[in-house]
Amino acid sequence: MKAENTLTIDLRQKSSIGDYMVVSSGRSQRHVGSVADRIVEDLKKVGIAARVEGVPHCDWVLIDARDVIVHVFRPEARDFYNLERMWIGGAAAQRAG
């Protein structure tokens, strides 16, 4: 689906909400929705029922897939919320983005 700027953050030593967080971007609301739909479909194929929030607006879609939390953003929303800085730290987040 050609998601952009995908980053995986290891949460195992940082939080109990999950083991990993994946942060990615889509170019538009439609692209964000398509990426999120594909992820949910692929998870279903391997037997994982995910919870999804953020549809139908698709500025930011959150997919809770048990131990992996996936965030798919429009670029402007990703810049605004800047999850990378919160979970990785300032310098590392700037290099990753």
Biopython code that builds the backbone (N, CA, C, O; Angstrom):
import numpy as np
from Bio.PDB.StructureBuilder import StructureBuilder

atoms = [
    (1, "MET", "N", (0.822, -1.205, 0.000)),
    (1, "MET", "CA", (0.000, 0.000, 0.000)),
    (1, "MET", "C", (0.859, 1.260, 0.000)),
    (1, "MET", "O", (0.336, 2.374, -0.032)),
    (2, "LYS", "N", (2.155, 1.085, 0.035)),
    (2, "LYS", "CA", (3.094, 2.205, -0.056)),
    (2, "LYS", "C", (2.924, 3.235, 1.055)),
    (2, "LYS", "O", (2.943, 4.439, 0.802)),
    (3, "ALA", "N", (2.760, 2.759, 2.276)),
    (3, "ALA", "CA", (2.789, 3.664, 3.423)),
    (3, "ALA", "C", (4.176, 4.294, 3.476)),
    (3, "ALA", "O", (5.151, 3.711, 3.002)),
    (4, "GLU", "N", (4.257, 5.475, 4.050)),
    (4, "GLU", "CA", (5.508, 6.223, 4.040)),
    (4, "GLU", "C", (6.057, 6.423, 5.443)),
    (4, "GLU", "O", (5.310, 6.455, 6.421)),
    (5, "ASN", "N", (7.376, 6.557, 5.524)),
    (5, "ASN", "CA", (8.069, 6.882, 6.769)),
    (5, "ASN", "C", (7.655, 5.976, 7.922)),
    (5, "ASN", "O", (7.336, 6.451, 9.012)),
    (6, "THR", "N", (7.662, 4.680, 7.677)),
    (6, "THR", "CA", (7.258, 3.721, 8.703)),
    (6, "THR", "C", (8.381, 3.537, 9.715)),
    (6, "THR", "O", (9.550, 3.376, 9.364)),
    (7, "LEU", "N", (7.987, 3.568, 10.969)),
    (7, "LEU", "CA", (8.931, 3.460, 12.078)),
    (7, "LEU", "C", (8.373, 2.463, 13.090)),
    (7, "LEU", "O", (7.191, 2.526, 13.428)),
    (8, "THR", "N", (9.200, 1.552, 13.574)),
    (8, "THR", "CA", (8.799, 0.608, 14.618)),
    (8, "THR", "C", (9.503, 0.995, 15.909)),
    (8, "THR", "O", (10.717, 1.199, 15.934)),
    (9, "ILE", "N", (8.728, 1.092, 16.974)),
    (9, "ILE", "CA", (9.255, 1.483, 18.282)),
    (9, "ILE", "C", (9.079, 0.309, 19.238)),
    (9, "ILE", "O", (7.973, -0.208, 19.393)),
    (10, "ASP", "N", (10.156, -0.107, 19.871)),
    (10, "ASP", "CA", (10.123, -1.194, 20.849)),
    (10, "ASP", "C", (9.615, -0.627, 22.171)),
    (10, "ASP", "O", (10.258, 0.237, 22.767)),
    (11, "LEU", "N", (8.461, -1.111, 22.628)),
    (11, "LEU", "CA", (7.859, -0.622, 23.871)),
    (11, "LEU", "C", (8.092, -1.550, 25.055)),
    (11, "LEU", "O", (7.676, -1.226, 26.167)),
    (12, "ARG", "N", (8.730, -2.671, 24.858)),
    (12, "ARG", "CA", (8.811, -3.695, 25.906)),
    (12, "ARG", "C", (9.397, -3.188, 27.215)),
    (12, "ARG", "O", (8.973, -3.629, 28.284)),
    (13, "GLN", "N", (10.347, -2.286, 27.161)),
    (13, "GLN", "CA", (10.953, -1.753, 28.384)),
    (13, "GLN", "C", (10.353, -0.400, 28.790)),
    (13, "GLN", "O", (10.782, 0.203, 29.773)),
    (14, "LYS", "N", (9.347, 0.074, 28.020)),
    (14, "LYS", "CA", (8.805, 1.413, 28.253)),
    (14, "LYS", "C", (7.366, 1.437, 28.736)),
    (14, "LYS", "O", (6.961, 2.367, 29.433)),
    (15, "SER", "N", (6.587, 0.420, 28.370)),
    (15, "SER", "CA", (5.159, 0.478, 28.663)),
    (15, "SER", "C", (4.551, -0.918, 28.645)),
    (15, "SER", "O", (5.101, -1.851, 28.058)),
    (16, "SER", "N", (3.408, -1.034, 29.300)),
    (16, "SER", "CA", (2.686, -2.302, 29.288)),
    (16, "SER", "C", (1.549, -2.301, 28.265)),
    (16, "SER", "O", (0.791, -3.268, 28.196)),
    (17, "ILE", "N", (1.414, -1.239, 27.470)),
    (17, "ILE", "CA", (0.317, -1.178, 26.490)),
    (17, "ILE", "C", (0.534, -2.110, 25.309)),
    (17, "ILE", "O", (-0.415, -2.455, 24.604)),
    (18, "GLY", "N", (1.759, -2.513, 25.093)),
    (18, "GLY", "CA", (2.072, -3.410, 23.988)),
    (18, "GLY", "C", (3.566, -3.614, 23.904)),
    (18, "GLY", "O", (4.338, -2.992, 24.634)),
    (19, "ASP", "N", (3.967, -4.499, 22.999)),
    (19, "ASP", "CA", (5.388, -4.757, 22.818)),
    (19, "ASP", "C", (6.020, -3.825, 21.781)),
    (19, "ASP", "O", (7.174, -3.416, 21.909)),
    (20, "TYR", "N", (5.237, -3.506, 20.758)),
    (20, "TYR", "CA", (5.752, -2.648, 19.684)),
    (20, "TYR", "C", (4.699, -1.649, 19.251)),
    (20, "TYR", "O", (3.498, -1.900, 19.354)),
    (21, "MET", "N", (5.168, -0.517, 18.769)),
    (21, "MET", "CA", (4.308, 0.491, 18.163)),
    (21, "MET", "C", (4.857, 0.744, 16.760)),
    (21, "MET", "O", (6.058, 0.943, 16.578)),
    (22, "VAL", "N", (3.979, 0.735, 15.795)),
    (22, "VAL", "CA", (4.357, 1.043, 14.425)),
    (22, "VAL", "C", (3.678, 2.360, 14.066)),
    (22, "VAL", "O", (2.468, 2.509, 14.233)),
    (23, "VAL", "N", (4.460, 3.309, 13.574)),
    (23, "VAL", "CA", (3.950, 4.614, 13.174)),
    (23, "VAL", "C", (4.254, 4.775, 11.692)),
    (23, "VAL", "O", (5.385, 4.568, 11.253)),
    (24, "SER", "N", (3.231, 5.149, 10.924)),
    (24, "SER", "CA", (3.398, 5.280, 9.485)),
    (24, "SER", "C", (2.524, 6.413, 8.968)),
    (24, "SER", "O", (1.643, 6.902, 9.675)),
    (25, "SER", "N", (2.772, 6.821, 7.744)),
    (25, "SER", "CA", (1.997, 7.905, 7.133)),
    (25, "SER", "C", (1.408, 7.476, 5.801)),
    (25, "SER", "O", (1.973, 6.656, 5.078)),
    (26, "GLY", "N", (0.262, 8.054, 5.505)),
    (26, "GLY", "CA", (-0.347, 7.965, 4.188)),
    (26, "GLY", "C", (-0.410, 9.365, 3.612)),
    (26, "GLY", "O", (-0.378, 10.343, 4.359)),
    (27, "ARG", "N", (-0.499, 9.477, 2.315)),
    (27, "ARG", "CA", (-0.442, 10.790, 1.658)),
    (27, "ARG", "C", (-1.730, 11.592, 1.784)),
    (27, "ARG", "O", (-1.702, 12.818, 1.674)),
    (28, "SER", "N", (-2.858, 10.924, 2.014)),
    (28, "SER", "CA", (-4.158, 11.594, 2.076)),
    (28, "SER", "C", (-5.069, 10.784, 2.987)),
    (28, "SER", "O", (-4.697, 9.695, 3.424)),
    (29, "GLN", "N", (-6.245, 11.297, 3.275)),
    (29, "GLN", "CA", (-7.193, 10.555, 4.097)),
    (29, "GLN", "C", (-7.544, 9.220, 3.432)),
    (29, "GLN", "O", (-7.631, 8.190, 4.102)),
    (30, "ARG", "N", (-7.741, 9.246, 2.132)),
    (30, "ARG", "CA", (-8.069, 8.013, 1.405)),
    (30, "ARG", "C", (-6.924, 7.000, 1.501)),
    (30, "ARG", "O", (-7.167, 5.808, 1.690)),
    (31, "HIS", "N", (-5.690, 7.463, 1.371)),
    (31, "HIS", "CA", (-4.540, 6.575, 1.460)),
    (31, "HIS", "C", (-4.402, 6.012, 2.878)),
    (31, "HIS", "O", (-4.123, 4.824, 3.044)),
    (32, "VAL", "N", (-4.592, 6.845, 3.890)),
    (32, "VAL", "CA", (-4.540, 6.377, 5.277)),
    (32, "VAL", "C", (-5.580, 5.280, 5.488)),
    (32, "VAL", "O", (-5.275, 4.241, 6.073)),
    (33, "GLY", "N", (-6.810, 5.505, 5.013)),
    (33, "GLY", "CA", (-7.862, 4.507, 5.149)),
    (33, "GLY", "C", (-7.535, 3.213, 4.435)),
    (33, "GLY", "O", (-7.803, 2.132, 4.959)),
    (34, "SER", "N", (-6.961, 3.306, 3.248)),
    (34, "SER", "CA", (-6.593, 2.110, 2.486)),
    (34, "SER", "C", (-5.487, 1.321, 3.170)),
    (34, "SER", "O", (-5.540, 0.093, 3.226)),
    (35, "VAL", "N", (-4.488, 2.021, 3.689)),
    (35, "VAL", "CA", (-3.401, 1.354, 4.407)),
    (35, "VAL", "C", (-3.962, 0.642, 5.635)),
    (35, "VAL", "O", (-3.636, -0.519, 5.887)),
    (36, "ALA", "N", (-4.799, 1.333, 6.392)),
    (36, "ALA", "CA", (-5.389, 0.743, 7.597)),
    (36, "ALA", "C", (-6.248, -0.470, 7.253)),
    (36, "ALA", "O", (-6.168, -1.495, 7.929)),
    (37, "ASP", "N", (-7.065, -0.365, 6.213)),
    (37, "ASP", "CA", (-7.897, -1.502, 5.793)),
    (37, "ASP", "C", (-7.043, -2.707, 5.444)),
    (37, "ASP", "O", (-7.371, -3.833, 5.820)),
    (38, "ARG", "N", (-5.961, -2.482, 4.736)),
    (38, "ARG", "CA", (-5.077, -3.582, 4.317)),
    (38, "ARG", "C", (-4.434, -4.252, 5.519)),
    (38, "ARG", "O", (-4.316, -5.476, 5.567)),
    (39, "ILE", "N", (-4.016, -3.443, 6.495)),
    (39, "ILE", "CA", (-3.409, -4.000, 7.703)),
    (39, "ILE", "C", (-4.422, -4.879, 8.435)),
    (39, "ILE", "O", (-4.094, -5.988, 8.857)),
    (40, "VAL", "N", (-5.642, -4.389, 8.582)),
    (40, "VAL", "CA", (-6.679, -5.150, 9.280)),
    (40, "VAL", "C", (-6.996, -6.445, 8.526)),
    (40, "VAL", "O", (-7.166, -7.495, 9.146)),
    (41, "GLU", "N", (-7.075, -6.379, 7.208)),
    (41, "GLU", "CA", (-7.320, -7.583, 6.394)),
    (41, "GLU", "C", (-6.196, -8.608, 6.575)),
    (41, "GLU", "O", (-6.455, -9.799, 6.744)),
    (42, "ASP", "N", (-4.942, -8.131, 6.538)),
    (42, "ASP", "CA", (-3.811, -9.036, 6.688)),
    (42, "ASP", "C", (-3.771, -9.652, 8.087)),
    (42, "ASP", "O", (-3.407, -10.818, 8.239)),
    (43, "LEU", "N", (-4.141, -8.879, 9.104)),
    (43, "LEU", "CA", (-4.200, -9.418, 10.458)),
    (43, "LEU", "C", (-5.265, -10.501, 10.568)),
    (43, "LEU", "O", (-5.043, -11.530, 11.207)),
    (44, "LYS", "N", (-6.428, -10.275, 9.945)),
    (44, "LYS", "CA", (-7.496, -11.282, 9.954)),
    (44, "LYS", "C", (-7.021, -12.584, 9.328)),
    (44, "LYS", "O", (-7.357, -13.665, 9.810)),
    (45, "LYS", "N", (-6.245, -12.486, 8.260)),
    (45, "LYS", "CA", (-5.747, -13.681, 7.566)),
    (45, "LYS", "C", (-4.887, -14.565, 8.465)),
    (45, "LYS", "O", (-4.831, -15.780, 8.281)),
    (46, "VAL", "N", (-4.214, -13.942, 9.445)),
    (46, "VAL", "CA", (-3.382, -14.721, 10.365)),
    (46, "VAL", "C", (-4.067, -14.940, 11.714)),
    (46, "VAL", "O", (-3.433, -15.365, 12.680)),
    (47, "GLY", "N", (-5.361, -14.646, 11.770)),
    (47, "GLY", "CA", (-6.148, -14.949, 12.961)),
    (47, "GLY", "C", (-6.123, -13.914, 14.067)),
    (47, "GLY", "O", (-6.441, -14.233, 15.212)),
    (48, "ILE", "N", (-5.755, -12.688, 13.756)),
    (48, "ILE", "CA", (-5.734, -11.632, 14.764)),
    (48, "ILE", "C", (-6.873, -10.659, 14.482)),
    (48, "ILE", "O", (-6.918, -10.016, 13.433)),
    (49, "ALA", "N", (-7.795, -10.565, 15.444)),
    (49, "ALA", "CA", (-8.892, -9.605, 15.338)),
    (49, "ALA", "C", (-8.429, -8.299, 15.973)),
    (49, "ALA", "O", (-8.154, -8.254, 17.172)),
    (50, "ALA", "N", (-8.343, -7.259, 15.192)),
    (50, "ALA", "CA", (-7.839, -5.969, 15.670)),
    (50, "ALA", "C", (-8.987, -5.005, 15.923)),
    (50, "ALA", "O", (-10.020, -5.057, 15.256)),
    (51, "ARG", "N", (-8.790, -4.132, 16.889)),
    (51, "ARG", "CA", (-9.725, -3.026, 17.113)),
    (51, "ARG", "C", (-9.208, -1.818, 16.341)),
    (51, "ARG", "O", (-8.005, -1.560, 16.298)),
    (52, "VAL", "N", (-10.133, -1.086, 15.734)),
    (52, "VAL", "CA", (-9.753, 0.037, 14.883)),
    (52, "VAL", "C", (-10.499, 1.285, 15.338)),
    (52, "VAL", "O", (-11.700, 1.233, 15.600)),
    (53, "GLU", "N", (-9.788, 2.407, 15.433)),
    (53, "GLU", "CA", (-10.387, 3.700, 15.744)),
    (53, "GLU", "C", (-9.865, 4.732, 14.748)),
    (53, "GLU", "O", (-8.744, 4.619, 14.252)),
    (54, "GLY", "N", (-10.684, 5.731, 14.465)),
    (54, "GLY", "CA", (-10.257, 6.819, 13.594)),
    (54, "GLY", "C", (-10.883, 6.807, 12.224)),
    (54, "GLY", "O", (-10.653, 7.718, 11.429)),
    (55, "VAL", "N", (-11.666, 5.795, 11.935)),
    (55, "VAL", "CA", (-12.373, 5.713, 10.660)),
    (55, "VAL", "C", (-13.759, 6.299, 10.904)),
    (55, "VAL", "O", (-14.325, 5.959, 11.943)),
    (56, "PRO", "N", (-14.350, 7.107, 10.103)),
    (56, "PRO", "CA", (-14.111, 7.342, 8.696)),
    (56, "PRO", "C", (-13.263, 8.572, 8.390)),
    (56, "PRO", "O", (-12.972, 8.825, 7.221)),
    (57, "HIS", "N", (-12.854, 9.348, 9.397)),
    (57, "HIS", "CA", (-12.134, 10.596, 9.103)),
    (57, "HIS", "C", (-10.747, 10.356, 8.534)),
    (57, "HIS", "O", (-10.306, 11.078, 7.640)),
    (58, "CYS", "N", (-10.066, 9.357, 9.040)),
    (58, "CYS", "CA", (-8.776, 8.899, 8.504)),
    (58, "CYS", "C", (-7.668, 9.948, 8.520)),
    (58, "CYS", "O", (-6.786, 9.927, 7.662)),
    (59, "ASP", "N", (-7.706, 10.860, 9.481)),
    (59, "ASP", "CA", (-6.544, 11.715, 9.709)),
    (59, "ASP", "C", (-5.508, 10.931, 10.501)),
    (59, "ASP", "O", (-4.300, 11.073, 10.310)),
    (60, "TRP", "N", (-6.034, 10.090, 11.409)),
    (60, "TRP", "CA", (-5.213, 9.242, 12.259)),
    (60, "TRP", "C", (-6.021, 7.984, 12.543)),
    (60, "TRP", "O", (-7.079, 8.054, 13.168)),
    (61, "VAL", "N", (-5.536, 6.847, 12.093)),
    (61, "VAL", "CA", (-6.205, 5.578, 12.365)),
    (61, "VAL", "C", (-5.316, 4.778, 13.295)),
    (61, "VAL", "O", (-4.126, 4.594, 13.035)),
    (62, "LEU", "N", (-5.912, 4.300, 14.389)),
    (62, "LEU", "CA", (-5.216, 3.480, 15.357)),
    (62, "LEU", "C", (-5.721, 2.055, 15.234)),
    (62, "LEU", "O", (-6.928, 1.816, 15.216)),
    (63, "ILE", "N", (-4.799, 1.112, 15.150)),
    (63, "ILE", "CA", (-5.133, -0.306, 15.054)),
    (63, "ILE", "C", (-4.485, -1.007, 16.244)),
    (63, "ILE", "O", (-3.262, -1.030, 16.375)),
    (64, "ASP", "N", (-5.318, -1.575, 17.100)),
    (64, "ASP", "CA", (-4.837, -2.300, 18.272)),
    (64, "ASP", "C", (-4.834, -3.785, 17.926)),
    (64, "ASP", "O", (-5.885, -4.422, 17.869)),
    (65, "ALA", "N", (-3.653, -4.321, 17.698)),
    (65, "ALA", "CA", (-3.492, -5.722, 17.305)),
    (65, "ALA", "C", (-2.769, -6.481, 18.418)),
    (65, "ALA", "O", (-1.686, -7.031, 18.217)),
    (66, "ARG", "N", (-3.385, -6.496, 19.576)),
    (66, "ARG", "CA", (-2.835, -7.159, 20.766)),
    (66, "ARG", "C", (-1.554, -6.489, 21.230)),
    (66, "ARG", "O", (-1.603, -5.408, 21.817)),
    (67, "ASP", "N", (-0.419, -7.104, 20.980)),
    (67, "ASP", "CA", (0.850, -6.575, 21.466)),
    (67, "ASP", "C", (1.495, -5.576, 20.530)),
    (67, "ASP", "O", (2.576, -5.062, 20.817)),
    (68, "VAL", "N", (0.844, -5.295, 19.416)),
    (68, "VAL", "CA", (1.354, -4.313, 18.458)),
    (68, "VAL", "C", (0.277, -3.255, 18.246)),
    (68, "VAL", "O", (-0.869, -3.571, 17.926)),
    (69, "ILE", "N", (0.659, -2.007, 18.429)),
    (69, "ILE", "CA", (-0.231, -0.874, 18.199)),
    (69, "ILE", "C", (0.248, -0.187, 16.927)),
    (69, "ILE", "O", (1.420, 0.174, 16.818)),
    (70, "VAL", "N", (-0.651, -0.006, 15.967)),
    (70, "VAL", "CA", (-0.290, 0.606, 14.692)),
    (70, "VAL", "C", (-1.006, 1.941, 14.567)),
    (70, "VAL", "O", (-2.218, 2.022, 14.771)),
    (71, "HIS", "N", (-0.266, 2.976, 14.235)),
    (71, "HIS", "CA", (-0.809, 4.305, 13.981)),
    (71, "HIS", "C", (-0.524, 4.654, 12.526)),
    (71, "HIS", "O", (0.621, 4.595, 12.077)),
    (72, "VAL", "N", (-1.573, 5.016, 11.792)),
    (72, "VAL", "CA", (-1.400, 5.473, 10.414)),
    (72, "VAL", "C", (-1.940, 6.900, 10.360)),
    (72, "VAL", "O", (-3.114, 7.136, 10.644)),
    (73, "PHE", "N", (-1.087, 7.842, 9.997)),
    (73, "PHE", "CA", (-1.412, 9.264, 10.028)),
    (73, "PHE", "C", (-1.370, 9.896, 8.640)),
    (73, "PHE", "O", (-0.675, 9.414, 7.746)),
    (74, "ARG", "N", (-2.117, 10.971, 8.475)),
    (74, "ARG", "CA", (-1.802, 11.923, 7.411)),
    (74, "ARG", "C", (-0.576, 12.678, 7.902)),
    (74, "ARG", "O", (-0.417, 12.837, 9.112)),
    (75, "PRO", "N", (0.299, 13.148, 7.019)),
    (75, "PRO", "CA", (1.542, 13.797, 7.469)),
    (75, "PRO", "C", (1.328, 14.955, 8.444)),
    (75, "PRO", "O", (2.083, 15.096, 9.406)),
    (76, "GLU", "N", (0.321, 15.776, 8.211)),
    (76, "GLU", "CA", (0.086, 16.926, 9.100)),
    (76, "GLU", "C", (-0.300, 16.474, 10.504)),
    (76, "GLU", "O", (0.138, 17.066, 11.490)),
    (77, "ALA", "N", (-1.116, 15.429, 10.598)),
    (77, "ALA", "CA", (-1.515, 14.912, 11.909)),
    (77, "ALA", "C", (-0.328, 14.259, 12.606)),
    (77, "ALA", "O", (-0.164, 14.398, 13.818)),
    (78, "ARG", "N", (0.499, 13.549, 11.843)),
    (78, "ARG", "CA", (1.685, 12.925, 12.436)),
    (78, "ARG", "C", (2.622, 13.980, 12.993)),
    (78, "ARG", "O", (3.149, 13.816, 14.093)),
    (79, "ASP", "N", (2.838, 15.053, 12.260)),
    (79, "ASP", "CA", (3.687, 16.139, 12.753)),
    (79, "ASP", "C", (3.111, 16.768, 14.013)),
    (79, "ASP", "O", (3.848, 17.089, 14.946)),
    (80, "PHE", "N", (1.794, 16.943, 14.039)),
    (80, "PHE", "CA", (1.139, 17.580, 15.184)),
    (80, "PHE", "C", (1.269, 16.728, 16.448)),
    (80, "PHE", "O", (1.656, 17.241, 17.499)),
    (81, "TYR", "N", (0.953, 15.440, 16.360)),
    (81, "TYR", "CA", (0.974, 14.577, 17.543)),
    (81, "TYR", "C", (2.374, 14.093, 17.901)),
    (81, "TYR", "O", (2.660, 13.869, 19.077)),
    (82, "ASN", "N", (3.239, 13.928, 16.928)),
    (82, "ASN", "CA", (4.655, 13.607, 17.120)),
    (82, "ASN", "C", (4.886, 12.491, 18.150)),
    (82, "ASN", "O", (5.614, 12.674, 19.126)),
    (83, "LEU", "N", (4.264, 11.352, 17.919)),
    (83, "LEU", "CA", (4.415, 10.218, 18.830)),
    (83, "LEU", "C", (5.861, 9.751, 18.955)),
    (83, "LEU", "O", (6.274, 9.267, 20.008)),
    (84, "GLU", "N", (6.615, 9.895, 17.892)),
    (84, "GLU", "CA", (8.010, 9.474, 17.940)),
    (84, "GLU", "C", (8.767, 10.196, 19.054)),
    (84, "GLU", "O", (9.546, 9.578, 19.779)),
    (85, "ARG", "N", (8.545, 11.470, 19.186)),
    (85, "ARG", "CA", (9.247, 12.232, 20.223)),
    (85, "ARG", "C", (8.847, 11.752, 21.604)),
    (85, "ARG", "O", (9.685, 11.670, 22.503)),
    (86, "MET", "N", (7.570, 11.435, 21.779)),
    (86, "MET", "CA", (7.090, 10.993, 23.081)),
    (86, "MET", "C", (7.692, 9.634, 23.464)),
    (86, "MET", "O", (8.056, 9.427, 24.622)),
    (87, "TRP", "N", (7.799, 8.713, 22.508)),
    (87, "TRP", "CA", (8.222, 7.355, 22.829)),
    (87, "TRP", "C", (9.705, 7.101, 22.621)),
    (87, "TRP", "O", (10.263, 6.202, 23.250)),
    (88, "ILE", "N", (10.359, 7.866, 21.756)),
    (88, "ILE", "CA", (11.779, 7.644, 21.484)),
    (88, "ILE", "C", (12.635, 8.718, 22.134)),
    (88, "ILE", "O", (13.697, 8.425, 22.684)),
    (89, "GLY", "N", (12.177, 9.952, 22.072)),
    (89, "GLY", "CA", (12.958, 11.075, 22.565)),
    (89, "GLY", "C", (13.263, 12.033, 21.425)),
    (89, "GLY", "O", (13.229, 11.650, 20.256)),
    (90, "GLY", "N", (13.555, 13.259, 21.765)),
    (90, "GLY", "CA", (13.728, 14.333, 20.801)),
    (90, "GLY", "C", (14.714, 14.079, 19.696)),
    (90, "GLY", "O", (14.338, 14.128, 18.525)),
    (91, "ALA", "N", (15.974, 13.806, 20.020)),
    (91, "ALA", "CA", (17.006, 13.659, 18.997)),
    (91, "ALA", "C", (16.757, 12.442, 18.113)),
    (91, "ALA", "O", (16.885, 12.519, 16.892)),
    (92, "ALA", "N", (16.404, 11.332, 18.727)),
    (92, "ALA", "CA", (16.158, 10.108, 17.943)),
    (92, "ALA", "C", (14.960, 10.280, 17.040)),
    (92, "ALA", "O", (14.966, 9.803, 15.905)),
    (93, "ALA", "N", (13.927, 10.956, 17.527)),
    (93, "ALA", "CA", (12.724, 11.142, 16.717)),
    (93, "ALA", "C", (13.012, 12.018, 15.515)),
    (93, "ALA", "O", (12.468, 11.781, 14.436)),
    (94, "GLN", "N", (13.847, 13.014, 15.675)),
    (94, "GLN", "CA", (14.167, 13.877, 14.539)),
    (94, "GLN", "C", (14.940, 13.097, 13.479)),
    (94, "GLN", "O", (14.705, 13.286, 12.285)),
    (95, "ARG", "N", (15.850, 12.233, 13.891)),
    (95, "ARG", "CA", (16.607, 11.441, 12.929)),
    (95, "ARG", "C", (15.705, 10.422, 12.234)),
    (95, "ARG", "O", (15.877, 10.152, 11.045)),
    (96, "ALA", "N", (14.740, 9.850, 12.970)),
    (96, "ALA", "CA", (13.881, 8.809, 12.406)),
    (96, "ALA", "C", (12.902, 9.369, 11.408)),
    (96, "ALA", "O", (12.580, 8.688, 10.435)),
    (97, "GLY", "N", (12.407, 10.593, 11.604)),
    (97, "GLY", "CA", (11.363, 11.135, 10.737)),
    (97, "GLY", "C", (11.930, 11.715, 9.519)),
    (97, "GLY", "O", (11.191, 12.218, 8.673)),
]
sb = StructureBuilder()
sb.init_structure("model")
sb.init_model(0)
sb.init_chain("A")
sb.init_seg("    ")
for serial, (resi, resn, name, xyz) in enumerate(atoms, 1):
    if name == "N":
        sb.init_residue(resn, " ", resi, " ")
    sb.init_atom(name, np.array(xyz, "f"), 0.0, 1.0, " ", f" {name:<3s}", serial, name[0])
structure = sb.get_structure()
